[in-house]
């Protein structure tokens, strides 16, 4: 599920989406008897199919519960996170809030600001996959509903790979050899929009995972290891080499995510480190070029400690603010999470959901089925660091990635920047 910031103007609503959104008229709010709740997301209707789905479900819910009005507010990713934090800690905030689990939720659950969903979920977890709740829990209690699983992979231009007979790389050495072949043919090996540093973070997280295993990151996060340890430094070195070998766009730090995707669409770049939602971006919301694109897992590193079954990603979803409106918000959230609603989401967006039982059809795109299989067979799933680390540390990490690619920092200096952010938090 694309719960990442997508500023793309490429979102095109499908005919089925338009029909669904116009099927039910907007509710007319009259009288003082209406109960009003708010939901905050990063999903803007019309530009984001998930935003369209949320609006559709709100209308369906209101038709069945005319006494309850649900107000949907949305912002761009970074603005959303800042506004949400100020509102929640200021005693305001929405009744239902989108988050990515991990630290993006823990900052609120640790302070007792979220409604405890454990008892309401019951044993069946509302029909959702039980294994997806780990990053939405705190001290054995559940404070969020995981709905949209995402995995980071390597997308590639299947048509051009076929033209030259290039094979999918299994190891990092094979990947680098492939990059050289691609560059020699006049293409950019890897599309990247480094103006938005989270796109640089994607390969870096996998370098650490493939070198040292996911436990190494967890140890550093728990302050049982340092981000200046050699595995982290070597991972910065591997990232730096991609730039030095000219496998990234020459203007990488002036490109944003959307522009990097366009390099792929225009056949200027042939690979991209990105989440599973990139398939919808590359196919203009699943309307064309379905077979032009495919993906492979991030390659393994020689003498590394993890396999291709170790995944970096997230399971985004929703939490409820603890307030007098919690039970009303719970009613809408349960409606949003019912099987029929989540199947609507999958059909309208093409993005995966966390239903515990099969929901895909035999004619669904093989690329989407492969993503689902990758997640189902994962030996571990490491949360995206920028949604899992403390905010001050995250900002230092993202800055260090940009400074590394600009040539201003060495791998050692980039790693030291992350550790320094932790030191500043304790001062």
N, C-alpha and C positions, 0 to 999 in steps of 0.2 A: 504494500500500500504506500502511495506516495504521500507520506506525512512530512516530508522535507519541504523547505521553502521553495515553491515553484512560482516564479514571477512570469512564467511563460504566457505569451499571448496566443499560444498555439492551441489552447484548449478549444475544441469544437464539440458542441453537444450533438449527440446522435439523435436520430429521429425518435427512438424509443424514449430518450430522456425528455425531449420536448413534450411528447405525448403524456408522459407520466406527470410532469410538472404542471401541465395545464388541465389535467384530469379533474382536479378538485380546486374550486375557487378559493381565494384568500378568505380567511375567517373575518367576519365582521365583529368587532369587539364593542359591545354596548353594556351599559349597566355597571354597577359596583360589585357585582357578585363574582366577577372573573378573578381567577387566581393566576398570577403571572410569574413565570420563572424564566431565567436567562441561560443560554448556552453560548460559550465562547469557543471559537475554533480558529484555525488558520485556513479554512476552506471557503473561498469566496465563490458564491454561486455564479453561474455563467462561465467564469474563467476556470473553475475547478469542478469536475464532475462529482466529487465527494460533497462539495458544497451544495450541488443540485440535489443529491440524494438526501442530505439532511433537511433541506427545505421541503422536499416531497414528503418525508416521514413526519415532519412537523404538521403538515396539512392533514395527513392521514390520522395522526393522533388527535388533532383538534376536532376532526369530524366525529371521532368516537368519544371525545371528552370535551365538549364545547365549553365547559366551565373553566378549562385550563388554557391559558395562552402561553406559548413558548416563543420567546424572542431570541433570534439567532444573530449574534454579533461576531465579526471576524476581522482579523488583521494579518498582515505579513508576518512571517515567522519571528524575526527578531523583535519587532514592535509588540507582537503578541506576548512574548515571554517577559518583556520589561513591564508592560502594562498589567499583565496578570499578577506579577510579583508585587507590584505596588498596591494593587487593589486588594489582594488577599491579605497581605500583612497590614493593610490599612483598615481592615474590618469590613471591606466591601467584597468585590469580586462576584463572579457569576455563580449561579446555582449548580451548573454543570460545566466542567472545564476539561478541555482537551489537554492531553500530555503524552509523553513518550515513555512513561514509566521511569524507573531508575531515579536519578537525582532530580529530574524535572518534576517528579511527584513527591519524592521524599522531603524536599524542602518544606512542603505543606503538611504531610502526614506526621513528620517529627514534631511539629508544633501543635498538633491536635486540631488542625483546621479542616480536616476531611472527614466525611461520614464513613463509618466502618460498615463495609458491605458484606462482611463474612457471613453473618447469619442469613441475610436476605438471599444470598447466592445459593445456599443449601448445598447438598451433596452433588447435584448435577451441574452446578456452576452455570445455570441457564442454558445448558446445551453447548457451552464453549469448551474448548480444549483445556483441561486442567493444567497441563504443563506450561501454558502461556501466562500464568498468573504470577510467576516468580518475581518479575521486575515491577509488579504492581502491588507488592506486599511489603509490610513493615512489622517486624517482631511477631510474625505468625498471623497477622491480621491483613485482610485484603482491603485496599483503599482505591482500587481502580479496576475498570473492566477492560481487558485487552481485546481489541477487535481487529486490528489491522497489522498482521505480521509482515515484516520487510527483511530482505536479505540483500547484502551488497555482493555483486558479481562483476564479471568483466563482459560487457556487451561488445559485439563485433559485427562487422559487415560481412554477412555470410556469402553474398553474391561475389564480392571481390576476392574473398578468401578462396572460394571455389574456382574462380577464374585463374588464379595462380597456383592452385593446388596446395595451399598452405594448410598445415595440420594444426589442430588445437594444441597448445602447449600444456604439458603436464607439470613441468618444473619451471622455476624462475629462470634458469639458464636457457631453457628452450624458449621462454617468453622473450628474453633479450635478443636471442638469435632471430626470432620472428620480427621484432621491432626493427632490427637492422635491415631485414629484407623489405619490410614495408617502406622504410625511409629511402632505400635505394630505388624504389619504384616511384618515388616522388610524392608519397602520401605522408601525412602526419601520423605516426604510430598511435598516439594516445591523445584524445581530446580531453581538455581539462579547463575549467573556468576558475582560475585561482583568485580572481577578484573576490569570490566568495570562498573563504578559506576552508569551509567544511568539505569542499570537493577535493582539496589537497589531503585532508585528513583521512579520506577513505583508503587510499593505498597504505598510508602510514600505519593505521590500525592493523591492517592485515600483515604488514611486515613484522610488527611486534608479535602478533599471534603466530605467524608461521615460524618465526625464529625461536620464540621462547614458550609458546603455548599460552592459552588464555589466562592461566593462573598467574602469570607474571604481571599482567596489567592489573588484575584484581589485588595482587599483593601491594603494588605501588599505590593503588587507590586507597587501600586500607592502611597505608604508611608503614607497611612491613618490608618495603623495598623502595628504592629511589628511582625516579625518572631519569636520573643521570647514570644508572647502571648501563653496562656495555650493550645489552640487548636493545635498549632504547636509542642509544647513540648509533649503533650499527643500522638500526632501522631508518634513522634520519639519513645516514650515509647512502643507503639503497635508494631512498627517495631523491636525494640530491643527484645521484648518478643518472636518473632518468632525464633530468634537465640538462646535465652536462653532456650527455650523449645526443642531445637534441631529439629526444623521443617525445617531448611535449611541444605544444605550440610555442613559437618564438615569443608571442605576446601573451603568454599564459596568465600573467598577473593582471592584465587589463581586460581579460575576457570574463564574463559571468557564466553561470550555468547554462542559461538559455542559448547563449552564443556558442558555447562549447558543443551543445547538442546539435546546433545547426552545422557545425563542421562535420558531424557524422552524417546528417541528412543530405548534405551537399557532396558527399563522397570525398571530402578533403582529409578527414581523419577516419581511421578504421577501427579503433577500439576506445573504450571508455570505462573507467571504474565508476560504477553507479549502482543505485538500488534497483530493485525489480520493476519499479514504476517507469523506468526509462523506456521500456517496451511501448508503453502508451504514448510517451513523448515522441519516440522515433516513428511511430506509425500514425501520428496525428490523431490520437485517441482511438486507435484500432480501426482506422478506416482505409488504410492502404499500405502497401509494401509489407504485408504480414510475414512473408517468408524471407525477406531481405535481411532480417536481424535475428541473432541468436546470442547465447551467452555461454560462458564456461566459468567454473569456480576459480577463485584466486589460486594461482599455482603454488605448489609447495616449494620450500627452499631446501637445498642440500644440507643435510645434518640438522634440519629444523625439527621442532618438537610437536608440530601439529599437522593434521591431514586436511584434505579438501572438505572433510565433513565438519570441520570447525568453522563456524559461521560468525560474521560480524553483521549485526542488524539491530532490529528493535521490534517491539510489539506496542504500537500506539493505541490509545483508547481514551476513556473518559473517567473522571472522578466526580464526586458530589461534595460540595461544600457543606460543612456541618452548620446547619441553621434551622430556623423554624420551617423553611421550605424543603427540607431534606426529603421528606416522604413524598411530596409532590414531584420533586425532581427524580426520585427513585422510580415513580410510576412511568415517567416519560423515558428514562434511561432503559428500563426493562422493555418497553415497547420498541425502542431503537435497537435493542439487542436480540429481539426474537428472531427465530429462524427465517421467517418470511422477509423481514426487514433487511437482514444481512444478505440474503439471496438477491434482493433488490439491489443492494449496494454492489455486489459482484457483477450483476448483469449490466448495471448502469455505468460502472467504472472499469470493469475488467480487472480489478485489484482484489487480492486475496483477503479472506476473512478467517476468523478463528473457530468456525463451527467444528464441533468434535466429530460430526458425521459427514460423509461425502456430500458435496453440493455441486460438483462440476459435471458438465455433460460430455458425452462422447465426442461432440463436435467442437469443444472448446480448444483454443489455441495451444499447441504443444509446448510453446515457450512458457505459458502460464502454468501448465501442468508440471513442467520441469522445476519451476520455482517451488511449487507446492511440495514436490518430492524432495527437493534439496532441504527444505525446512523440516519436513517430516523425518528425514534421515540424519539430521544434524547431531553430532556428538556433543556440541556445546554451542551456545549463542552468546556472544559478547556484545553487550549494549554499546551503541555508538557513544564514544567517549564524550562528545560535546553535549550529549543529553544525560550523561551519567556523572560527570565530574562537577565539583563546585564551580559556580559561575566565574569567579576570579581566575581559577586555574584554567578553565576552558578558554577564556579570552587570551591568556598568556600562551596556551598551546596553539591556538589559531594564528596568533601573531607570529609565533616562532616558525610556523610552517611557511608563511609568506616571506619572512626574512631569510629563511634558508634558500628558497627558490630565487630570491632576488640577489643572492650572493653576499648578503650583509652578515649572515651568521654561519658559523661552522656547525657541523652536527653536534659537537660538544656544547657549543653555546646555545643552540636551539633546545637541547635537553635541559641545560641549566636554567633556562627561562621558565620551564614548567615547575621545576623544583623550587625556584625562587618565589613563585606565586604561592606555594604552600607556606613558605617561611613568612611571607607578608601577612597571611591569614592569621598566624599565631602571634603576631606582634600587637 
